Amino acid sequence: MSRATIVFAPDPSDGRLLAAARDVAERRLRDLDHEVTVLDLADFEPVLSADERAAYNSDRPLLDDETIAAADAVGNSQVLVFIYPTVLFTLPPVVKGWLDRVLVPGVAFTMTTSGHTRRGLRHIDRLVGVSTYDTNWWHTRRAGDSGRRILARNLRACMRLTTRVRWVPSYNGGHDARSADSFLGRVERAVAR
C-alpha cells in the first residue's frame, strides 16, 4: 500500500475552501488505496528552539515528538501534498517553520563528506501544491509567487528527477460557488495523477 502525507495549514480568515480541499484530497487518495496522514499545522510551533538550532547539523536534528512524527510520515510517503493559503505572495509562516523544523539534514537531504548534498526525498513520486490567493493571476505572477517557487523548485530539488509536480491555485479567494467547485475538482484530479 502506498502512503501519502497532506500538510495542511488552515486559513485563519475563512478556511472553508481549504478545509474542503483537504477533505477532497484525503478522500481521493484513500479511494486510490493510499494510507493517508494529515498533518494539521493549526497548533504547530513554527519557530526553531535554541536546542533545535544547535542540533540542526548534528546526527539527531529532530528533538520534538511532533517533528519526529512528521518527518517519519514524510519519509514513508510516495505522495506529498501541501494545502495552504498564500500570505503576501508566499508561504504562511507556519509552513515555512514546518519546512525548517521537519525537513532537516537527514530527512530532506544529506551532506556527503566532500560537502555536496544528496537528495533525501527520492521516494516521493508526486508533489502537489494547493493554495488560495487573494489576488488575481497577473498580480500573483508579477509578485513572483514565492510559495510556489519554494515548493515546486526548491523542495523538489530534494526529490528525484522524475517526481511529478502539480499545482492547483485558486485566485481571487475562490469565493463564488462555481469557482470553488472547479477548484475542488482540480484538487481531486491533481492528487490522482
TIVO-2410 file (N, C-alpha, C; in nm, 3 decimals):
# residues 193
REC num residu      c1      c2      c3 atome chaine
REC   1      M   0.083  -0.118   0.000     N      A
REC   1      M   0.000   0.000   0.000    CA      A
REC   1      M   0.088   0.125   0.000     C      A
REC   2      S   0.055   0.218  -0.087     N      A
REC   2      S   0.127   0.345  -0.094    CA      A
REC   2      S   0.083   0.437   0.019     C      A
REC   3      R   0.169   0.531   0.050     N      A
REC   3      R   0.138   0.626   0.156    CA      A
REC   3      R   0.142   0.767   0.103     C      A
REC   4      A   0.060   0.853   0.163     N      A
REC   4      A   0.054   0.994   0.125    CA      A
REC   4      A   0.051   1.078   0.252     C      A
REC   5      T   0.112   1.194   0.245     N      A
REC   5      T   0.109   1.289   0.356    CA      A
REC   5      T   0.053   1.420   0.305     C      A
REC   6      I  -0.046   1.473   0.377     N      A
REC   6      I  -0.103   1.604   0.347    CA      A
REC   6      I  -0.060   1.699   0.457     C      A
REC   7      V   0.009   1.806   0.418     N      A
REC   7      V   0.049   1.911   0.511    CA      A
REC   7      V  -0.052   2.023   0.494     C      A
REC   8      F  -0.134   2.045   0.596     N      A
REC   8      F  -0.247   2.138   0.587    CA      A
REC   8      F  -0.228   2.256   0.681     C      A
REC   9      A  -0.226   2.376   0.622     N      A
REC   9      A  -0.221   2.499   0.701    CA      A
REC   9      A  -0.354   2.570   0.683     C      A
REC  10      P  -0.435   2.577   0.787     N      A
REC  10      P  -0.566   2.638   0.773    CA      A
REC  10      P  -0.557   2.789   0.750     C      A
REC  11      D  -0.661   2.842   0.687     N      A
REC  11      D  -0.671   2.985   0.661    CA      A
REC  11      D  -0.743   3.049   0.779     C      A
REC  12      P  -0.679   3.138   0.852     N      A
REC  12      P  -0.744   3.196   0.969    CA      A
REC  12      P  -0.863   3.286   0.934     C      A
REC  13      S  -0.865   3.342   0.813     N      A
REC  13      S  -0.975   3.432   0.778    CA      A
REC  13      S  -1.100   3.356   0.736     C      A
REC  14      D  -1.086   3.260   0.646     N      A
REC  14      D  -1.200   3.180   0.601    CA      A
REC  14      D  -1.145   3.049   0.546     C      A
REC  15      G  -1.141   2.949   0.630     N      A
REC  15      G  -1.076   2.824   0.593    CA      A
REC  15      G  -1.165   2.720   0.529     C      A
REC  16      R  -1.289   2.756   0.494     N      A
REC  16      R  -1.381   2.655   0.441    CA      A
REC  16      R  -1.333   2.596   0.310     C      A
REC  17      L  -1.283   2.680   0.219     N      A
REC  17      L  -1.239   2.629   0.090    CA      A
REC  17      L  -1.118   2.538   0.105     C      A
REC  18      L  -1.022   2.578   0.185     N      A
REC  18      L  -0.903   2.495   0.206    CA      A
REC  18      L  -0.937   2.367   0.282     C      A
REC  19      A  -1.027   2.376   0.380     N      A
REC  19      A  -1.070   2.255   0.452    CA      A
REC  19      A  -1.141   2.159   0.357     C      A
REC  20      A  -1.220   2.212   0.265     N      A
REC  20      A  -1.287   2.128   0.166    CA      A
REC  20      A  -1.183   2.064   0.072     C      A
REC  21      A  -1.080   2.141   0.036     N      A
REC  21      A  -0.973   2.087  -0.050    CA      A
REC  21      A  -0.899   1.975   0.022     C      A
REC  22      R  -0.872   1.993   0.151     N      A
REC  22      R  -0.808   1.888   0.231    CA      A
REC  22      R  -0.893   1.761   0.233     C      A
REC  23      D  -1.023   1.777   0.255     N      A
REC  23      D  -1.113   1.661   0.259    CA      A
REC  23      D  -1.121   1.590   0.125     C      A
REC  24      V  -1.126   1.668   0.016     N      A
REC  24      V  -1.132   1.609  -0.119    CA      A
REC  24      V  -1.003   1.532  -0.148     C      A
REC  25      A  -0.889   1.593  -0.115     N      A
REC  25      A  -0.759   1.528  -0.141    CA      A
REC  25      A  -0.747   1.400  -0.059     C      A
REC  26      E  -0.784   1.407   0.068     N      A
REC  26      E  -0.774   1.288   0.154    CA      A
REC  26      E  -0.866   1.176   0.105     C      A
REC  27      R  -0.989   1.211   0.072     N      A
REC  27      R  -1.084   1.110   0.024    CA      A
REC  27      R  -1.036   1.046  -0.107     C      A
REC  28      R  -0.986   1.128  -0.200     N      A
REC  28      R  -0.941   1.075  -0.329    CA      A
REC  28      R  -0.818   0.985  -0.312     C      A
REC  29      L  -0.727   1.025  -0.227     N      A
REC  29      L  -0.609   0.941  -0.203    CA      A
REC  29      L  -0.646   0.809  -0.137     C      A
REC  30      R  -0.741   0.811  -0.044     N      A
REC  30      R  -0.788   0.687   0.018    CA      A
REC  30      R  -0.858   0.597  -0.085     C      A
REC  31      D  -0.935   0.659  -0.176     N      A
REC  31      D  -1.001   0.583  -0.283    CA      A
REC  31      D  -0.898   0.512  -0.371     C      A
REC  32      L  -0.780   0.571  -0.383     N      A
REC  32      L  -0.672   0.513  -0.463    CA      A
REC  32      L  -0.583   0.420  -0.380     C      A
REC  33      D  -0.632   0.378  -0.262     N      A
REC  33      D  -0.564   0.284  -0.174    CA      A
REC  33      D  -0.434   0.336  -0.114     C      A
REC  34      H  -0.429   0.466  -0.088     N      A
REC  34      H  -0.316   0.523  -0.016    CA      A
REC  34      H  -0.350   0.527   0.133     C      A
REC  35      E  -0.251   0.501   0.214     N      A
REC  35      E  -0.264   0.525   0.357    CA      A
REC  35      E  -0.228   0.672   0.378     C      A
REC  36      V  -0.323   0.753   0.427     N      A
REC  36      V  -0.307   0.898   0.430    CA      A
REC  36      V  -0.283   0.948   0.572     C      A
REC  37      T  -0.182   1.033   0.586     N      A
REC  37      T  -0.154   1.103   0.711    CA      A
REC  37      T  -0.178   1.251   0.686     C      A
REC  38      V  -0.263   1.313   0.767     N      A
REC  38      V  -0.289   1.457   0.756    CA      A
REC  38      V  -0.217   1.526   0.871     C      A
REC  39      L  -0.126   1.615   0.837     N      A
REC  39      L  -0.054   1.694   0.937    CA      A
REC  39      L  -0.117   1.833   0.940     C      A
REC  40      D  -0.201   1.857   1.039     N      A
REC  40      D  -0.269   1.985   1.054    CA      A
REC  40      D  -0.177   2.079   1.133     C      A
REC  41      L  -0.142   2.191   1.072     N      A
REC  41      L  -0.046   2.283   1.132    CA      A
REC  41      L  -0.112   2.392   1.216     C      A
REC  42      A  -0.239   2.375   1.251     N      A
REC  42      A  -0.310   2.477   1.328    CA      A
REC  42      A  -0.240   2.511   1.459     C      A
REC  43      D  -0.186   2.412   1.528     N      A
REC  43      D  -0.120   2.435   1.656    CA      A
REC  43      D   0.030   2.410   1.651     C      A
REC  44      F   0.086   2.406   1.531     N      A
REC  44      F   0.229   2.379   1.516    CA      A
REC  44      F   0.309   2.503   1.552     C      A
REC  45      E   0.416   2.485   1.627     N      A
REC  45      E   0.505   2.595   1.664    CA      A
REC  45      E   0.610   2.610   1.553     C      A
REC  46      P   0.607   2.720   1.476     N      A
REC  46      P   0.695   2.730   1.360    CA      A
REC  46      P   0.839   2.775   1.389     C      A
REC  47      V   0.867   2.813   1.511     N      A
REC  47      V   0.998   2.870   1.542    CA      A
REC  47      V   1.093   2.762   1.594     C      A
REC  48      L   1.212   2.759   1.536     N      A
REC  48      L   1.317   2.670   1.585    CA      A
REC  48      L   1.357   2.713   1.726     C      A
REC  49      S   1.364   2.618   1.817     N      A
REC  49      S   1.413   2.650   1.951    CA      A
REC  49      S   1.566   2.659   1.946     C      A
REC  50      A   1.624   2.712   2.051     N      A
REC  50      A   1.770   2.722   2.058    CA      A
REC  50      A   1.834   2.583   2.053     C      A
REC  51      D   1.771   2.486   2.120     N      A
REC  51      D   1.823   2.349   2.118    CA      A
REC  51      D   1.815   2.288   1.978     C      A
REC  52      E   1.703   2.315   1.908     N      A
REC  52      E   1.690   2.262   1.771    CA      A
REC  52      E   1.792   2.326   1.678     C      A
REC  53      R   1.816   2.455   1.694     N      A
REC  53      R   1.915   2.522   1.610    CA      A
REC  53      R   2.055   2.465   1.636     C      A
REC  54      A   2.086   2.439   1.762     N      A
REC  54      A   2.216   2.383   1.796    CA      A
REC  54      A   2.231   2.240   1.742     C      A
REC  55      A   2.120   2.165   1.737     N      A
REC  55      A   2.124   2.026   1.691    CA      A
REC  55      A   2.105   2.012   1.541     C      A
REC  56      Y   2.079   2.122   1.470     N      A
REC  56      Y   2.043   2.117   1.328    CA      A
REC  56      Y   2.144   2.039   1.243     C      A
REC  57      N   2.271   2.060   1.264     N      A
REC  57      N   2.374   1.991   1.185    CA      A
REC  57      N   2.432   1.869   1.255     C      A
REC  58      S   2.365   1.822   1.359     N      A
REC  58      S   2.414   1.704   1.432    CA      A
REC  58      S   2.354   1.577   1.371     C      A
REC  59      D   2.385   1.465   1.433     N      A
REC  59      D   2.330   1.337   1.388    CA      A
REC  59      D   2.182   1.322   1.424     C      A
REC  60      R   2.134   1.400   1.520     N      A
REC  60      R   1.994   1.393   1.564    CA      A
REC  60      R   1.933   1.533   1.564     C      A
REC  61      P   1.898   1.588   1.446     N      A
REC  61      P   1.846   1.725   1.441    CA      A
REC  61      P   1.699   1.738   1.486     C      A
REC  62      L   1.626   1.628   1.490     N      A
REC  62      L   1.486   1.632   1.531    CA      A
REC  62      L   1.476   1.602   1.681     C      A
REC  63      L   1.426   1.697   1.757     N      A
REC  63      L   1.421   1.682   1.902    CA      A
REC  63      L   1.280   1.669   1.957     C      A
REC  64      D   1.183   1.720   1.884     N      A
REC  64      D   1.045   1.727   1.930    CA      A
REC  64      D   0.965   1.607   1.876     C      A
REC  65      D   0.876   1.551   1.957     N      A
REC  65      D   0.796   1.436   1.913    CA      A
REC  65      D   0.713   1.467   1.789     C      A
REC  66      E   0.660   1.589   1.781     N      A
REC  66      E   0.577   1.627   1.668    CA      A
REC  66      E   0.658   1.632   1.538     C      A
REC  67      T   0.779   1.687   1.545     N      A
REC  67      T   0.861   1.694   1.423    CA      A
REC  67      T   0.914   1.556   1.385     C      A
REC  68      I   0.941   1.472   1.483     N      A
REC  68      I   0.985   1.335   1.454    CA      A
REC  68      I   0.874   1.258   1.383     C      A
REC  69      A   0.750   1.272   1.431     N      A
REC  69      A   0.636   1.204   1.369    CA      A
REC  69      A   0.612   1.257   1.227     C      A
REC  70      A   0.625   1.388   1.209     N      A
REC  70      A   0.605   1.447   1.076    CA      A
REC  70      A   0.713   1.400   0.979     C      A
REC  71      A   0.838   1.397   1.024     N      A
REC  71      A   0.947   1.351   0.938    CA      A
REC  71      A   0.930   1.204   0.903     C      A
REC  72      D   0.881   1.125   0.997     N      A
REC  72      D   0.854   0.983   0.971    CA      A
REC  72      D   0.744   0.967   0.867     C      A
REC  73      A   0.638   1.048   0.879     N      A
REC  73      A   0.529   1.041   0.781    CA      A
REC  73      A   0.580   1.077   0.642     C      A
REC  74      V   0.655   1.185   0.631     N      A
REC  74      V   0.710   1.226   0.500    CA      A
REC  74      V   0.808   1.121   0.449     C      A
REC  75      G   0.889   1.067   0.537     N      A
REC  75      G   0.989   0.968   0.498    CA      A
REC  75      G   0.932   0.837   0.447     C      A
REC  76      N   0.805   0.810   0.478     N      A
REC  76      N   0.741   0.687   0.432    CA      A
REC  76      N   0.637   0.710   0.323     C      A
REC  77      S   0.630   0.831   0.270     N      A
REC  77      S   0.526   0.866   0.173    CA      A
REC  77      S   0.579   0.866   0.030     C      A
REC  78      Q   0.488   0.835  -0.060     N      A
REC  78      Q   0.517   0.847  -0.203    CA      A
REC  78      Q   0.451   0.972  -0.261     C      A
REC  79      V   0.352   1.024  -0.191     N      A
REC  79      V   0.281   1.144  -0.235    CA      A
REC  79      V   0.288   1.246  -0.122     C      A
REC  80      L   0.324   1.370  -0.156     N      A
REC  80      L   0.332   1.478  -0.059    CA      A
REC  80      L   0.246   1.593  -0.110     C      A
REC  81      V   0.147   1.634  -0.028     N      A
REC  81      V   0.052   1.738  -0.068    CA      A
REC  81      V   0.060   1.852   0.033     C      A
REC  82      F   0.073   1.974  -0.017     N      A
REC  82      F   0.069   2.093   0.066    CA      A
REC  82      F  -0.058   2.170   0.034     C      A
REC  83      I  -0.136   2.203   0.136     N      A
REC  83      I  -0.259   2.281   0.120    CA      A
REC  83      I  -0.249   2.399   0.217     C      A
REC  84      Y  -0.249   2.520   0.161     N      A
REC  84      Y  -0.227   2.638   0.246    CA      A
REC  84      Y  -0.279   2.765   0.178     C      A
REC  85      P  -0.303   2.870   0.257     N      A
REC  85      P  -0.338   3.000   0.199    CA      A
REC  85      P  -0.210   3.078   0.170     C      A
REC  86      T  -0.202   3.140   0.055     N      A
REC  86      T  -0.088   3.225   0.025    CA      A
REC  86      T  -0.102   3.355   0.102     C      A
REC  87      V   0.004   3.394   0.171     N      A
REC  87      V   0.005   3.515   0.252    CA      A
REC  87      V   0.113   3.608   0.197     C      A
REC  88      L   0.074   3.724   0.149     N      A
REC  88      L   0.169   3.819   0.092    CA      A
REC  88      L   0.257   3.755  -0.014     C      A
REC  89      F   0.194   3.678  -0.102     N      A
REC  89      F   0.258   3.614  -0.217    CA      A
REC  89      F   0.359   3.505  -0.180     C      A
REC  90      T   0.352   3.452  -0.060     N      A
REC  90      T   0.445   3.346  -0.021    CA      A
REC  90      T   0.377   3.248   0.075     C      A
REC  91      L   0.454   3.154   0.125     N      A
REC  91      L   0.402   3.057   0.221    CA      A
REC  91      L   0.368   3.126   0.353     C      A
REC  92      P   0.266   3.078   0.422     N      A
REC  92      P   0.240   3.134   0.555    CA      A
REC  92      P   0.355   3.094   0.650     C      A
REC  93      P   0.378   3.173   0.754     N      A
REC  93      P   0.491   3.144   0.846    CA      A
REC  93      P   0.488   3.002   0.902     C      A
REC  94      V   0.370   2.948   0.928     N      A
REC  94      V   0.365   2.814   0.987    CA      A
REC  94      V   0.420   2.708   0.891     C      A
REC  95      V   0.399   2.725   0.760     N      A
REC  95      V   0.453   2.630   0.663    CA      A
REC  95      V   0.605   2.648   0.650     C      A
REC  96      K   0.650   2.772   0.648     N      A
REC  96      K   0.795   2.796   0.644    CA      A
REC  96      K   0.862   2.734   0.766     C      A
REC  97      G   0.802   2.754   0.881     N      A
REC  97      G   0.857   2.697   1.004    CA      A
REC  97      G   0.855   2.545   1.001     C      A
REC  98      W   0.748   2.487   0.946     N      A
REC  98      W   0.739   2.342   0.934    CA      A
REC  98      W   0.852   2.290   0.845     C      A
REC  99      L   0.876   2.356   0.733     N      A
REC  99      L   0.985   2.315   0.644    CA      A
REC  99      L   1.119   2.321   0.718     C      A
REC 100      D   1.141   2.429   0.794     N      A
REC 100      D   1.267   2.446   0.868    CA      A
REC 100      D   1.285   2.341   0.977     C      A
REC 101      R   1.178   2.308   1.047     N      A
REC 101      R   1.189   2.219   1.162    CA      A
REC 101      R   1.180   2.071   1.127     C      A
REC 102      V   1.114   2.036   1.015     N      A
REC 102      V   1.093   1.895   0.982    CA      A
REC 102      V   1.186   1.847   0.871     C      A
REC 103      L   1.204   1.925   0.767     N      A
REC 103      L   1.287   1.880   0.654    CA      A
REC 103      L   1.431   1.921   0.675     C      A
REC 104      V   1.489   1.862   0.775     N      A
REC 104      V   1.625   1.892   0.820    CA      A
REC 104      V   1.725   1.798   0.752     C      A
REC 105      P   1.855   1.821   0.772     N      A
REC 105      P   1.952   1.725   0.720    CA      A
REC 105      P   1.925   1.585   0.775     C      A
REC 106      G   1.931   1.488   0.687     N      A
REC 106      G   1.898   1.351   0.725    CA      A
REC 106      G   1.756   1.314   0.686     C      A
REC 107      V   1.673   1.413   0.662     N      A
REC 107      V   1.535   1.390   0.617    CA      A
REC 107      V   1.522   1.433   0.471     C      A
REC 108      A   1.538   1.562   0.443     N      A
REC 108      A   1.523   1.613   0.307    CA      A
REC 108      A   1.649   1.597   0.224     C      A
REC 109      F   1.763   1.597   0.290     N      A
REC 109      F   1.890   1.586   0.219    CA      A
REC 109      F   1.996   1.535   0.315     C      A
REC 110      T   2.104   1.489   0.259     N      A
REC 110      T   2.220   1.452   0.339    CA      A
REC 110      T   2.343   1.520   0.281     C      A
REC 111      M   2.441   1.540   0.364     N      A
REC 111      M   2.566   1.602   0.320    CA      A
REC 111      M   2.671   1.493   0.303     C      A
REC 112      T   2.740   1.495   0.192     N      A
REC 112      T   2.848   1.399   0.170    CA      A
REC 112      T   2.974   1.450   0.238     C      A
REC 113      T   3.073   1.366   0.247     N      A
REC 113      T   3.199   1.407   0.310    CA      A
REC 113      T   3.270   1.515   0.229     C      A
REC 114      S   3.240   1.522   0.100     N      A
REC 114      S   3.302   1.625   0.016    CA      A
REC 114      S   3.225   1.757   0.019     C      A
REC 115      G   3.116   1.763   0.097     N      A
REC 115      G   3.042   1.888   0.111    CA      A
REC 115      G   2.926   1.905   0.015     C      A
REC 116      H   2.899   1.805  -0.066     N      A
REC 116      H   2.786   1.812  -0.158    CA      A
REC 116      H   2.659   1.760  -0.090     C      A
REC 117      T   2.546   1.800  -0.144     N      A
REC 117      T   2.420   1.749  -0.089    CA      A
REC 117      T   2.369   1.633  -0.173     C      A
REC 118      R   2.302   1.542  -0.108     N      A
REC 118      R   2.240   1.427  -0.174    CA      A
REC 118      R   2.091   1.433  -0.141     C      A
REC 119      R   2.008   1.411  -0.241     N      A
REC 119      R   1.863   1.418  -0.224    CA      A
REC 119      R   1.815   1.315  -0.123     C      A
REC 120      G   1.732   1.359  -0.028     N      A
REC 120      G   1.682   1.269   0.075    CA      A
REC 120      G   1.538   1.228   0.055     C      A
REC 121      L   1.468   1.294  -0.038     N      A
REC 121      L   1.326   1.264  -0.061    CA      A
REC 121      L   1.306   1.196  -0.197     C      A
REC 122      R   1.396   1.104  -0.229     N      A
REC 122      R   1.390   1.035  -0.359    CA      A
REC 122      R   1.272   0.939  -0.368     C      A
REC 123      H   1.207   0.909  -0.258     N      A
REC 123      H   1.093   0.818  -0.257    CA      A
REC 123      H   0.962   0.887  -0.295     C      A
REC 124      I   0.962   1.020  -0.304     N      A
REC 124      I   0.841   1.095  -0.337    CA      A
REC 124      I   0.817   1.087  -0.489     C      A
REC 125      D   0.700   1.031  -0.526     N      A
REC 125      D   0.662   1.022  -0.668    CA      A
REC 125      D   0.589   1.147  -0.716     C      A
REC 126      R   0.506   1.203  -0.627     N      A
REC 126      R   0.424   1.319  -0.664    CA      A
REC 126      R   0.427   1.425  -0.555     C      A
REC 127      L   0.443   1.548  -0.597     N      A
REC 127      L   0.435   1.664  -0.510    CA      A
REC 127      L   0.320   1.750  -0.560     C      A
REC 128      V   0.224   1.776  -0.473     N      A
REC 128      V   0.106   1.855  -0.512    CA      A
REC 128      V   0.098   1.976  -0.422     C      A
REC 129      G   0.081   2.093  -0.481     N      A
REC 129      G   0.061   2.216  -0.407    CA      A
REC 129      G  -0.078   2.268  -0.434     C      A
REC 130      V  -0.150   2.301  -0.328     N      A
REC 130      V  -0.286   2.355  -0.339    CA      A
REC 130      V  -0.288   2.484  -0.258     C      A
REC 131      S  -0.322   2.595  -0.322     N      A
REC 131      S  -0.319   2.721  -0.249    CA      A
REC 131      S  -0.428   2.816  -0.295     C      A
REC 132      T  -0.473   2.898  -0.201     N      A
REC 132      T  -0.566   3.007  -0.234    CA      A
REC 132      T  -0.488   3.137  -0.234     C      A
REC 133      Y  -0.525   3.225  -0.324     N      A
REC 133      Y  -0.462   3.356  -0.338    CA      A
REC 133      Y  -0.571   3.463  -0.329     C      A
REC 134      D  -0.542   3.571  -0.259     N      A
REC 134      D  -0.640   3.681  -0.252    CA      A
REC 134      D  -0.634   3.770  -0.374     C      A
REC 135      T  -0.533   3.755  -0.456     N      A
REC 135      T  -0.517   3.838  -0.576    CA      A
REC 135      T  -0.544   3.756  -0.701     C      A
REC 136      N  -0.539   3.823  -0.814     N      A
REC 136      N  -0.560   3.752  -0.941    CA      A
REC 136      N  -0.429   3.693  -0.992     C      A
REC 137      W  -0.438   3.619  -1.100     N      A
REC 137      W  -0.322   3.550  -1.156    CA      A
REC 137      W  -0.212   3.649  -1.192     C      A
REC 138      W  -0.247   3.760  -1.255     N      A
REC 138      W  -0.148   3.855  -1.303    CA      A
REC 138      W  -0.068   3.913  -1.186     C      A
REC 139      H  -0.135   3.958  -1.081     N      A
REC 139      H  -0.064   4.015  -0.966    CA      A
REC 139      H   0.022   3.910  -0.895     C      A
REC 140      T  -0.028   3.789  -0.889     N      A
REC 140      T   0.049   3.682  -0.825    CA      A
REC 140      T   0.177   3.653  -0.902     C      A
REC 141      R   0.167   3.642  -1.034     N      A
REC 141      R   0.286   3.617  -1.116    CA      A
REC 141      R   0.384   3.733  -1.109     C      A
REC 142      R   0.329   3.854  -1.112     N      A
REC 142      R   0.415   3.972  -1.107    CA      A
REC 142      R   0.493   3.979  -0.976     C      A
REC 143      A   0.430   3.935  -0.867     N      A
REC 143      A   0.497   3.936  -0.736    CA      A
REC 143      A   0.593   3.819  -0.719     C      A
REC 144      G   0.589   3.722  -0.809     N      A
REC 144      G   0.684   3.612  -0.807    CA      A
REC 144      G   0.634   3.481  -0.750     C      A
REC 145      D   0.520   3.484  -0.679     N      A
REC 145      D   0.461   3.362  -0.622    CA      A
REC 145      D   0.569   3.275  -0.558     C      A
REC 146      S   0.635   3.330  -0.459     N      A
REC 146      S   0.749   3.260  -0.399    CA      A
REC 146      S   0.709   3.132  -0.326     C      A
REC 147      G   0.586   3.123  -0.276     N      A
REC 147      G   0.543   2.998  -0.213    CA      A
REC 147      G   0.549   2.882  -0.311     C      A
REC 148      R   0.497   2.905  -0.429     N      A
REC 148      R   0.501   2.802  -0.533    CA      A
REC 148      R   0.646   2.770  -0.571     C      A
REC 149      R   0.727   2.873  -0.581     N      A
REC 149      R   0.867   2.852  -0.620    CA      A
REC 149      R   0.942   2.772  -0.513     C      A
REC 150      I   0.916   2.802  -0.385     N      A
REC 150      I   0.984   2.730  -0.276    CA      A
REC 150      I   0.951   2.581  -0.281     C      A
REC 151      L   0.823   2.549  -0.302     N      A
REC 151      L   0.783   2.408  -0.303    CA      A
REC 151      L   0.814   2.339  -0.435     C      A
REC 152      A   0.775   2.401  -0.546     N      A
REC 152      A   0.786   2.334  -0.676    CA      A
REC 152      A   0.928   2.331  -0.731     C      A
REC 153      R   1.014   2.420  -0.685     N      A
REC 153      R   1.152   2.420  -0.733    CA      A
REC 153      R   1.249   2.378  -0.623     C      A
REC 154      N   1.249   2.453  -0.513     N      A
REC 154      N   1.350   2.428  -0.409    CA      A
REC 154      N   1.328   2.296  -0.338     C      A
REC 155      L   1.205   2.271  -0.290     N      A
REC 155      L   1.179   2.144  -0.222    CA      A
REC 155      L   1.190   2.028  -0.319     C      A
REC 156      R   1.143   2.047  -0.441     N      A
REC 156      R   1.151   1.941  -0.540    CA      A
REC 156      R   1.297   1.903  -0.570     C      A
REC 157      A   1.390   1.994  -0.548     N      A
REC 157      A   1.533   1.964  -0.568    CA      A
REC 157      A   1.582   1.856  -0.472     C      A
REC 158      C   1.507   1.829  -0.366     N      A
REC 158      C   1.542   1.722  -0.272    CA      A
REC 158      C   1.483   1.588  -0.315     C      A
REC 159      M   1.406   1.590  -0.423     N      A
REC 159      M   1.338   1.468  -0.472    CA      A
REC 159      M   1.406   1.420  -0.599     C      A
REC 160      R   1.364   1.303  -0.646     N      A
REC 160      R   1.427   1.252  -0.767    CA      A
REC 160      R   1.380   1.332  -0.889     C      A
REC 161      L   1.453   1.319  -0.996     N      A
REC 161      L   1.426   1.399  -1.116    CA      A
REC 161      L   1.291   1.367  -1.179     C      A
REC 162      T   1.240   1.247  -1.158     N      A
REC 162      T   1.114   1.208  -1.220    CA      A
REC 162      T   0.991   1.239  -1.134     C      A
REC 163      T   1.010   1.305  -1.020     N      A
REC 163      T   0.896   1.341  -0.935    CA      A
REC 163      T   0.806   1.438  -1.011     C      A
REC 164      R   0.677   1.405  -1.016     N      A
REC 164      R   0.580   1.491  -1.085    CA      A
REC 164      R   0.529   1.598  -0.990     C      A
REC 165      V   0.519   1.718  -1.040     N      A
REC 165      V   0.470   1.830  -0.961    CA      A
REC 165      V   0.340   1.880  -1.022     C      A
REC 166      R   0.237   1.895  -0.938     N      A
REC 166      R   0.109   1.950  -0.980    CA      A
REC 166      R   0.079   2.070  -0.891     C      A
REC 167      W   0.027   2.177  -0.950     N      A
REC 167      W  -0.008   2.296  -0.874    CA      A
REC 167      W  -0.152   2.331  -0.899     C      A
REC 168      V  -0.227   2.355  -0.791     N      A
REC 168      V  -0.369   2.388  -0.803    CA      A
REC 168      V  -0.393   2.520  -0.730     C      A
REC 169      P  -0.401   2.631  -0.807     N      A
REC 169      P  -0.426   2.760  -0.745    CA      A
REC 169      P  -0.574   2.798  -0.749     C      A
REC 170      S  -0.615   2.880  -0.655     N      A
REC 170      S  -0.747   2.943  -0.658    CA      A
REC 170      S  -0.725   3.091  -0.637     C      A
REC 171      Y  -0.737   3.167  -0.747     N      A
REC 171      Y  -0.712   3.311  -0.741    CA      A
REC 171      Y  -0.836   3.386  -0.696     C      A
REC 172      N  -0.816   3.510  -0.651     N      A
REC 172      N  -0.924   3.598  -0.604    CA      A
REC 172      N  -1.003   3.535  -0.490     C      A
REC 173      G  -0.942   3.452  -0.413     N      A
REC 173      G  -1.008   3.393  -0.297    CA      A
REC 173      G  -1.100   3.277  -0.327     C      A
REC 174      G  -1.139   3.254  -0.453     N      A
REC 174      G  -1.226   3.143  -0.491    CA      A
REC 174      G  -1.358   3.142  -0.417     C      A
REC 175      H  -1.417   3.259  -0.395     N      A
REC 175      H  -1.533   3.266  -0.308    CA      A
REC 175      H  -1.667   3.235  -0.375     C      A
REC 176      D  -1.677   3.245  -0.507     N      A
REC 176      D  -1.807   3.210  -0.564    CA      A
REC 176      D  -1.818   3.059  -0.583     C      A
REC 177      A  -1.940   3.008  -0.578     N      A
REC 177      A  -1.963   2.862  -0.576    CA      A
REC 177      A  -1.908   2.795  -0.702     C      A
REC 178      R  -1.921   2.858  -0.816     N      A
REC 178      R  -1.875   2.797  -0.941    CA      A
REC 178      R  -1.724   2.778  -0.941     C      A
REC 179      S  -1.648   2.880  -0.900     N      A
REC 179      S  -1.503   2.866  -0.899    CA      A
REC 179      S  -1.458   2.770  -0.789     C      A
REC 180      A  -1.532   2.765  -0.678     N      A
REC 180      A  -1.497   2.671  -0.570    CA      A
REC 180      A  -1.514   2.527  -0.617     C      A
REC 181      D  -1.623   2.498  -0.686     N      A
REC 181      D  -1.645   2.363  -0.738    CA      A
REC 181      D  -1.537   2.324  -0.838     C      A
REC 182      S  -1.502   2.418  -0.924     N      A
REC 182      S  -1.396   2.392  -1.023    CA      A
REC 182      S  -1.264   2.367  -0.953     C      A
REC 183      F  -1.233   2.447  -0.853     N      A
REC 183      F  -1.110   2.433  -0.775    CA      A
REC 183      F  -1.102   2.295  -0.710     C      A
REC 184      L  -1.209   2.253  -0.645     N      A
REC 184      L  -1.210   2.123  -0.578    CA      A
REC 184      L  -1.199   2.008  -0.677     C      A
REC 185      G  -1.256   2.023  -0.794     N      A
REC 185      G  -1.239   1.921  -0.900    CA      A
REC 185      G  -1.096   1.912  -0.946     C      A
REC 186      R  -1.029   2.028  -0.958     N      A
REC 186      R  -0.887   2.027  -0.997    CA      A
REC 186      R  -0.799   1.965  -0.888     C      A
REC 187      V  -0.836   1.989  -0.761     N      A
REC 187      V  -0.762   1.926  -0.650    CA      A
REC 187      V  -0.774   1.775  -0.659     C      A
REC 188      E  -0.894   1.727  -0.682     N      A
REC 188      E  -0.918   1.582  -0.691    CA      A
REC 188      E  -0.837   1.519  -0.805     C      A
REC 189      R  -0.834   1.586  -0.919     N      A
REC 189      R  -0.759   1.533  -1.034    CA      A
REC 189      R  -0.608   1.540  -1.009     C      A
REC 190      A  -0.561   1.646  -0.944     N      A
REC 190      A  -0.416   1.664  -0.922    CA      A
REC 190      A  -0.360   1.555  -0.830     C      A
REC 191      V  -0.432   1.521  -0.725     N      A
REC 191      V  -0.379   1.419  -0.634    CA      A
REC 191      V  -0.389   1.278  -0.692     C      A
REC 192      A  -0.474   1.261  -0.794     N      A
REC 192      A  -0.491   1.129  -0.854    CA      A
REC 192      A  -0.387   1.098  -0.961     C      A
REC 193      R  -0.321   1.198  -1.015     N      A
REC 193      R  -0.227   1.174  -1.124    CA      A
REC 193      R  -0.088   1.150  -1.076     C      A
***
